[in-house]
Amino acid sequence: MSVLVLAEVDNGVLSPSTARIVQAASQLGPLDILVPGSAEAAAAAAALSPVRKVLRSADNALADALAEVLFSLAPGYEYVVSGASSAGKDVMPRLAARLDIQPVTDIVAIDGDNHFTRPIYAGNALETLFDGQAQHVLTFRASAFPPAAIGNAAPVEVLEHPVISAARFIAAHRSADDVIDLATAQIVVGGGVSFRSAEGFQLIEKLGKILGAAIGATRAAVDAGYAPNDWQVGQTGKIIAPDLYIAIGISGALQHLAGIQGAKKIIAINSDPEAPIAKIADVALIGDLFEIVPQLTAELEKMGIKR
Ligand SMILES: Cc1cc2nc3c(=O)[nH]c(=O)nc-3n(C[C@H](O)[C@H](O)[C@H](O)COP(=O)(O)OP(=O)(O)OC[C@H]3O[C@@H](n4cnc5c(N)ncnc54)[C@H](O)[C@@H]3O)c2cc1C
């Protein structure tokens, strides 16, 4: 009943979501973790309490190469697991195809005995399914699980394997140096197309900085070029589950709501009291965002709420 987790490494650093995936997957059995690349990330993975052994693979392995590494390791494991992130979505279907099994994706709860809960219809319903296959390829939504505790020193084994890849890794660039991970952020400030420009969006970035929040955006804002693609929240963007989501100038289209259903509290700032987001928000501030957001930011600054 052993489990192999694929860790997510971001610019050489173990992504915070990995601790959550490890915590979730540890419910399935004794757990090893495959860490692509960096020694620093491998050491961070070894510190996670449920980890039995860290397997460290070659640096900068791309999705097709990682799928091959997982494929070679898979016979030793009943479960192969990753986050339901862009990286997981890139690797796990390739692995499932190689193993000729059906993956179960976007799991938000383990209900015991290979029963899993996952959202369907863009998050409008939850299904519980039984995976009756002999081996399982699973992806978990990190935001649905707490992080694993740290305080372990699991052994790290370096894997010697050829990197078999049709593509060649050239470089990775981070867009900003202090970006907070949307998938695991406790506070997210989201902006819509009503910010009217990339410069307008800086209002939201300033507020987000003061609150120590990650920044999200609607697809309309991303399509208009006001926010980068990796800020998109929703059905075709990221799924978030913060303690607080502040939705500013966002109508609350179904496809956006699909990404924020895990938010514990929602504050909406919108000029239209009839906007769908205003109806589902815990608090709705009705007014012009170009007045409210600078005022709110200035008040928080005055109060010294700088995280
Ligand atoms: C297949 C598919 C997938 C999609 N996936 C996604 C997805 O993943 N994520 C996503 O977000 N969308 C997605 N969409 C798009 C979605 O349907 C909406 O078009 C989009 O979410 C709307 O973005 P918005 O709220 O910024 O814009 P709008 O719907 O135009 O809303 C703007 C809001 O701002 C308010 N407003 C305007 N001016 C001000 C002001 N000065 N002050 C305060 N409030 C103001 C308005 O009252 C309105 O409520 C998808 C669509 C399709 C078809």
The ligand as an SDF file (V2000), in Angstrom:
LIG
                    3D

 53 58  0  0  0  0  0  0  0  0999 V2000
  -15.0330   28.2070  -21.1480 C   0  0  0  0  0  0  0  0  0  0  0  0
  -14.8590   29.4380  -20.3100 C   0  0  0  0  0  0  0  0  0  0  0  0
  -13.9650   29.3870  -19.2590 C   0  0  0  0  0  0  0  0  0  0  0  0
  -13.7870   30.5140  -18.4520 C   0  0  0  0  0  0  0  0  0  0  0  0
  -12.9070   30.4570  -17.4170 N   0  0  0  0  0  0  0  0  0  0  0  0
  -12.7930   31.5280  -16.5980 C   0  0  0  0  0  0  0  0  0  0  0  0
  -11.9290   31.4760  -15.4640 C   0  0  0  0  0  0  0  0  0  0  0  0
  -11.2110   30.5050  -15.2150 O   0  0  0  0  0  0  0  0  0  0  0  0
  -11.8690   32.5650  -14.6670 N   0  0  0  0  0  0  0  0  0  0  0  0
  -12.6210   33.6970  -14.8900 C   0  0  0  0  0  0  0  0  0  0  0  0
  -12.5300   34.6420  -14.1000 O   0  0  0  0  0  0  0  0  0  0  0  0
  -13.4310   33.7590  -15.9550 N   0  0  0  0  0  0  0  0  0  0  0  0
  -13.5290   32.7130  -16.8210 C   0  0  0  0  0  0  0  0  0  0  0  0
  -14.3320   32.8220  -17.9050 N   0  0  0  0  0  0  0  0  0  0  0  0
  -14.9330   34.1500  -18.2340 C   0  0  0  0  0  0  0  0  0  0  0  0
  -16.1730   34.4590  -17.4160 C   0  0  0  0  0  0  0  0  0  0  0  0
  -17.2990   33.9220  -18.0560 O   0  0  0  0  0  0  0  0  0  0  0  0
  -16.3630   35.9800  -17.2860 C   0  0  0  0  0  0  0  0  0  0  0  0
  -16.3980   36.5530  -18.5660 O   0  0  0  0  0  0  0  0  0  0  0  0
  -15.2720   36.6900  -16.4730 C   0  0  0  0  0  0  0  0  0  0  0  0
  -15.0550   36.0110  -15.2540 O   0  0  0  0  0  0  0  0  0  0  0  0
  -15.7350   38.1130  -16.1850 C   0  0  0  0  0  0  0  0  0  0  0  0
  -14.6750   38.8310  -15.6380 O   0  0  0  0  0  0  0  0  0  0  0  0
  -14.9320   40.1680  -14.8250 P   0  0  0  0  0  0  0  0  0  0  0  0
  -15.7160   39.8560  -13.6050 O   0  0  0  0  0  0  0  0  0  0  0  0
  -13.5890   40.8090  -14.6750 O   0  0  0  0  0  0  0  0  0  0  0  0
  -15.7390   41.0980  -15.8530 O   0  0  0  0  0  0  0  0  0  0  0  0
  -17.2600   41.4860  -15.9250 P   0  0  0  0  0  0  0  0  0  0  0  0
  -18.1390   40.2970  -15.9400 O   0  0  0  0  0  0  0  0  0  0  0  0
  -17.3750   42.4620  -17.0550 O   0  0  0  0  0  0  0  0  0  0  0  0
  -17.5530   42.2370  -14.5570 O   0  0  0  0  0  0  0  0  0  0  0  0
  -17.0130   43.4700  -14.1980 C   0  0  0  0  0  0  0  0  0  0  0  0
  -17.6270   43.8270  -12.8470 C   0  0  0  0  0  0  0  0  0  0  0  0
  -17.0120   45.0060  -12.3730 O   0  0  0  0  0  0  0  0  0  0  0  0
  -17.9930   45.8740  -11.8510 C   0  0  0  0  0  0  0  0  0  0  0  0
  -17.4820   47.2460  -12.0060 N   0  0  0  0  0  0  0  0  0  0  0  0
  -17.3040   47.9430  -13.1620 C   0  0  0  0  0  0  0  0  0  0  0  0
  -16.7440   49.1540  -12.8990 N   0  0  0  0  0  0  0  0  0  0  0  0
  -16.5640   49.1980  -11.5610 C   0  0  0  0  0  0  0  0  0  0  0  0
  -16.0290   50.1920  -10.6800 C   0  0  0  0  0  0  0  0  0  0  0  0
  -15.5300   51.3480  -11.1500 N   0  0  0  0  0  0  0  0  0  0  0  0
  -16.0240   49.9310   -9.3680 N   0  0  0  0  0  0  0  0  0  0  0  0
  -16.4970   48.7500   -8.8710 C   0  0  0  0  0  0  0  0  0  0  0  0
  -17.0160   47.7760   -9.6530 N   0  0  0  0  0  0  0  0  0  0  0  0
  -17.0310   48.0100  -10.9810 C   0  0  0  0  0  0  0  0  0  0  0  0
  -19.2540   45.5990  -12.6500 C   0  0  0  0  0  0  0  0  0  0  0  0
  -20.4000   45.9350  -11.9150 O   0  0  0  0  0  0  0  0  0  0  0  0
  -19.1220   44.0910  -12.8940 C   0  0  0  0  0  0  0  0  0  0  0  0
  -19.7790   43.3720  -11.8430 O   0  0  0  0  0  0  0  0  0  0  0  0
  -14.5210   31.7120  -18.7210 C   0  0  0  0  0  0  0  0  0  0  0  0
  -15.4330   31.7360  -19.7760 C   0  0  0  0  0  0  0  0  0  0  0  0
  -15.6020   30.6100  -20.5580 C   0  0  0  0  0  0  0  0  0  0  0  0
  -16.5890   30.6560  -21.6850 C   0  0  0  0  0  0  0  0  0  0  0  0
  1  2  1  0
  2  3  1  0
  2 52  2  0
  3  4  2  0
  4  5  1  0
  4 50  1  0
  5  6  2  0
  6  7  1  0
  6 13  1  0
  7  8  2  0
  7  9  1  0
  9 10  1  0
 10 11  2  0
 10 12  1  0
 12 13  2  0
 13 14  1  0
 14 15  1  0
 14 50  1  0
 15 16  1  0
 16 17  1  0
 16 18  1  0
 18 19  1  0
 18 20  1  0
 20 21  1  0
 20 22  1  0
 22 23  1  0
 23 24  1  0
 24 25  2  0
 24 26  1  0
 24 27  1  0
 27 28  1  0
 28 29  2  0
 28 30  1  0
 28 31  1  0
 31 32  1  0
 32 33  1  0
 33 34  1  0
 33 48  1  0
 34 35  1  0
 35 36  1  0
 35 46  1  0
 36 37  1  0
 36 45  1  0
 37 38  2  0
 38 39  1  0
 39 40  1  0
 39 45  2  0
 40 41  1  0
 40 42  2  0
 42 43  1  0
 43 44  2  0
 44 45  1  0
 46 47  1  0
 46 48  1  0
 48 49  1  0
 50 51  2  0
 51 52  1  0
 52 53  1  0
M  END
$$$$
